């Protein structure tokens, strides 16, 4: 039997764009306007949040395994999205501050956050995945 390759995804929650911090209540989840056709059950989704500060402070706020998808209609504030990906629970024990002095996060920031790429496959970026695992203490 062939083993399943666990994919890792990065998602960004901007307090400036969404007008609120990443929700901590209920199920883990992220809204998306992308099709995400390569997203598979149990893929790992890492959620980084940027706050309203100047300069922006970045925090790892969630990590979950994809388990379900919701589709519109959503509340009016979410009408631009075509799906919400969900996890059963967060794998994090808290939130973790991220530092641009760390090479892996500087790479994530320059290649994804600064280019407004808000939901992307990270599997081809092993250094970033290792950094996220290290800062969070999660082992896969």
C-alpha positions in Angstrom: 0.0 0.0 0.0 1.4 3.4 -0.9 1.8 5.9 1.9 -0.1 9.2 1.8 2.1 12.3 1.5 1.0 14.8 4.1 0.8 18.3 2.4 1.5 21.5 4.4 -0.3 24.8 3.5 0.2 28.3 4.7 -2.7 30.7 5.3 -2.6 34.3 6.3 -5.1 36.2 8.4 -4.8 39.9 8.2 -6.5 42.0 10.9 -6.3 45.0 8.5 -8.2 43.1 5.8 -10.7 41.2 7.9 -11.2 43.9 10.6 -10.9 41.5 13.5 -8.3 39.1 15.0 -8.2 35.4 14.1 -11.1 33.8 15.9 -10.1 31.5 18.8 -13.5 30.1 19.5 -15.1 27.1 17.8 -13.5 25.1 15.1 -10.2 26.0 13.4 -10.8 27.3 9.9 -9.9 29.7 7.1 -12.0 31.3 4.4 -10.6 31.2 0.8 -11.4 32.5 -2.6 -9.2 30.0 -4.3 -10.3 26.6 -5.6 -7.7 24.7 -3.5 -8.1 21.6 -5.7 -5.0 19.9 -4.3 -6.1 20.2 -0.7 -6.7 16.8 0.7 -8.2 15.5 4.0 -5.7 15.6 6.8 -3.4 18.1 5.1 -1.9 20.5 7.6 -2.9 24.2 7.5 -0.6 26.7 9.3 -2.3 30.1 10.0 -0.1 33.2 10.4 -1.7 36.4 11.5 -0.6 40.0 11.0 -1.9 42.6 13.5 -2.8 46.2 13.1 0.5 47.5 14.5 3.1 49.6 12.7 5.2 47.7 12.0 3.0 44.7 11.8 3.6 42.0 14.3 3.2 38.4 13.1 2.0 35.5 15.1 1.4 31.8 14.4 -2.2 31.5 15.6 -3.4 28.1 14.4 -2.4 24.8 12.9 -5.0 22.2 12.0 -5.6 19.2 9.9 -8.1 19.8 7.1 -11.3 17.8 7.8 -14.2 19.6 6.1 -15.4 22.4 3.8 -18.3 24.8 4.1 -19.7 26.6 1.1 -21.7 29.8 0.7 -24.0 31.4 1.5 -21.8 33.0 4.2 -22.5 36.1 6.3 -22.3 39.3 4.2 -18.7 40.1 5.5 -17.5 36.8 3.9 -19.4 37.0 0.6 -16.1 37.4 -1.4 -15.1 33.9 -0.3 -16.1 30.6 -2.1 -15.3 28.2 0.7 -14.2 27.8 4.3 -11.8 25.0 5.1 -12.2 23.5 8.6 -10.3 21.4 11.1 -11.7 19.6 14.1 -9.3 21.3 16.5 -6.1 23.3 16.7 -2.9 21.4 17.1 -1.3 24.4 18.8 -1.2 24.8 22.6 -1.1 28.6 22.2 0.0 31.3 19.8 3.6 32.0 19.0 5.3 35.3 18.0 7.3 35.2 14.8 10.5 37.0 14.2 11.8 38.3 10.8 15.3 37.7 12.2 14.6 33.9 11.8 15.7 32.9 8.2 12.7 30.6 7.6 10.2 33.3 8.6 12.0 36.0 6.6 11.6 33.6 3.6 7.9 33.1 4.3 7.4 36.8 4.8 9.2 37.9 1.6 7.8 35.1 -0.7 4.2 34.9 0.6 3.1 37.6 3.0 4.6 40.6 1.2 3.3 39.3 -2.1 -0.2 39.0 -0.7 -0.3 35.2 -1.3 -2.7 34.3 1.4 -3.3 30.5 0.9 -0.5 28.5 -0.6 1.1 25.1 -0.6 4.2 24.9 1.6 5.3 21.3 0.9 8.0 22.5 -1.6 9.4 24.7 1.3 10.9 22.3 3.8 12.8 25.0 5.6 9.7 27.0 6.3 7.8 23.9 7.5 10.7 23.0 9.8 10.6 26.5 11.2 6.9 26.4 11.9 7.3 23.0 13.6 10.2 24.2 15.7 8.5 27.4 16.9 5.3 25.5 17.7 6.8 22.3 19.1 4.6 20.2 16.7 6.1 17.0 15.3 4.8 15.2 12.2 
